[in-house]
């Protein structure tokens, strides 16, 4: 069951990262491009790290994944 949840979060994260890359290519202004890359890229990367936390259920890996999500949100 956890593999299915991890696969869902991985696919959703990949989709958001793909949307961020399309925003970088298609949007006209530099500020708007930065907004697309920051919002969708941070959400996509966060979902991928969340998928990692669900797939590897040991405490050390999950703690590192949640720490990476927190640092990603702080820097974005």
Secondary structure, DSSP 4 states (H G I P E B T S, - for coil): -HHHHHHHHHHHHHHHHHHHHHHHHH-SSHHHHHHHHHHHHHHHHHHHHHHHHHHS-SHHHHHHHHHHHHHHHHH-
